[in-house]
């Protein structure tokens, strides 16, 4: 594994990774492009400090699983 890799975030929909990034700010920006109803950076920063997995469901019923892997 790459020693300089400090964190890795992923968005999973229907058992497929649709977004991944090593930087939380860039991760949230990419997720916001994919899902317009998603929350802002500060929200995800606080949530990932508390736990490693999050769920988000939009108004159309699409369920996203967000995960901090490292």
N, C-alpha and C positions, 0 to 999 in steps of 0.2 A: 504494500500500500504506500501511497505517497505520504511522506512524513510531514510535508507542509500543509496538507489538507486538514483543516481544523473543524469544518462542519460541512454537512451535505443535507440538503432539503429536497423533498420530492412531493409531487402531487400525483395521486393515483385515482383513476376513474375506471371502473369495471375491470379491475386487476391489471391495468396498464399504466405505466408511468407516462404522464403527459407533460410534466414540467420537472426539471431538476436544476439545481444551482448550488454553488458553494457559499454564496453570499446571501444573507437574508434579505437585504434591500433589493437586490436584483431578482431574487426569488419572488418576492411580493409583486414587483413590477410585472414580471412575466405572468404570474397568476392573475393579476388584475387585467391584463390584456386578454387572457383566456376567459375570465369570468368577471363581467362588469359589476356584479352584485357583491363581490368579495370586499373584505375589510381593508383597512390601511396598515401601513408598516408598524405603527406603534402598537396596534392591537395584537398582531402576530408576534412581535417582539416580546410582549408581556406574556402571551399564552405559551410560547415556546420556552420561556424561563420556568414555567410551572410544570409542563408536561411535554412529552416527545411526540405525541400524536394528537391530531385535531380532526374534527369532521366539520364539513360545511355543506349545506344543502341549499341550492338556489330555489327560486319560486317555481321552476319547471320540474322540480323533483330530482334533479341530477345531484348525486351525492359525491363529494370530493373528500378524499382522505389525504391529509397533509401530515408529513412525517419528517422529523429531524433524525437523520440516521447517524450522525457523528456529533 
